[in-house]
Amino acid sequence: MGEAKRIDGKAFAAALRGRLAVAAGDLKDRHDLTPGLAVVLVGDDPASQVYVRNKVAQCAEVGMESLEYRRPADISQGDLLTLVEGLNDRRDVHGILVQLPLPDQIDPAAVLAAIDPAKDVDGFHVINAGRLATGQDSLVPCTPAGCMLLIKDTLGGGLSGLDAVVVGRSNIVGKPMAQLLLRENCTVTVAHSRTRDLPAVCRRADILVAAVGRPHMIGADFVKPGATVIDVGINRVAAPDKGPGKTRLVGDVDYAAARPVAGAITPVPGGVGPMTIACLLRNTVIAACRQAGVAPPDV
Ligand code: GUN
C-alpha cells in the first residue's frame, strides 16, 4: 500500500483568502461595499482569545472590516442580547459572530436565536439550519463548509453515490456536514458514541469525516483502503517527548496509522482548522452581498 495524499488545508485556505481579497476589492470598487464582521467575545478564555485574534487579523488581510466587542464574563444575558440587537440594526455590520463557549449565566441558544439569520455567519441559527436541511440558500457553518471544499477538491466533485460516514452528531459540525454530503448525493451515515461496531461502520466509508473530539480514536482499522479521511478534531495532548509540561495538537484520527490505508487524509494541524476561518470570511462576503442586493462572488 502506498501513502495517502496529504490534503493541505493551510495552502487551500491561503488560496481561498487570496480569492476573497480579490472579491472584496471588486465589491469596494464596483459597489462601494466593504464586508464587515462583528465578533463578540465574552470573558477571558485563552483559547477564545486566540480564535478571535486570528479572525480579526484575517479580516484585515483580505480587506474586510472587523469590529471586536469584548465584554466581561459576568455580563447579563439581557445586556448581551441588547448588544446583538444593536449589531443587527447596523448597516455596516454584515456578519455577527458570538464566540462560544459562553459563561454559565447565559443561554447560548437564546443568544444565537437573537442574531439576524441574514447576518449569522456561523450558520448556527435554527433558520439557517432549517434552510440547509431543506435545500434553500443559507449561511452554512464554517467547519463543515471548509471540509466540503477540501473533499470536492480531493475528489474532483464526483461525490454522487459515494458512501460517507460522519462520526459525531453536533449541531456545529456533524449534522450540517451530513446535510452537505447528502446535498452532493452521497449515501450518508451519521455515527456517534452509541453506534455499534464503529470500526465496521467507518470501514464502509469512501469519505470518512471524524468530528468526535477524542484524540487518535480513529485508527487504521476504521479506514477503507483508498478512502478520503477528513479529521475535524483539534485535541491538545501531553507531549513528554518535547519536554516536561509540553503539549501538541492531535486530531481524532491516528494520522500515522491511517495514512498508509487512506487515499487522501487531512493532517492536524494544517488540515481542516485553517479552512474554518477562511470560510467565516467567505460567509461574511456572501452575507454582505445578499444584504446589498449584489450577486455573491463564486469563491
Ligand atoms: N468557538 C470555537 N469555534 C467556534 C466557532 O466556529 N464559532 C463560534 N461562534 N464560536 C466558536
Residues whose N, C-alpha, C, O or C-beta is under 5 A from the ligand:
A	BS01	GUN	V98 Q99 L100 P101 D122
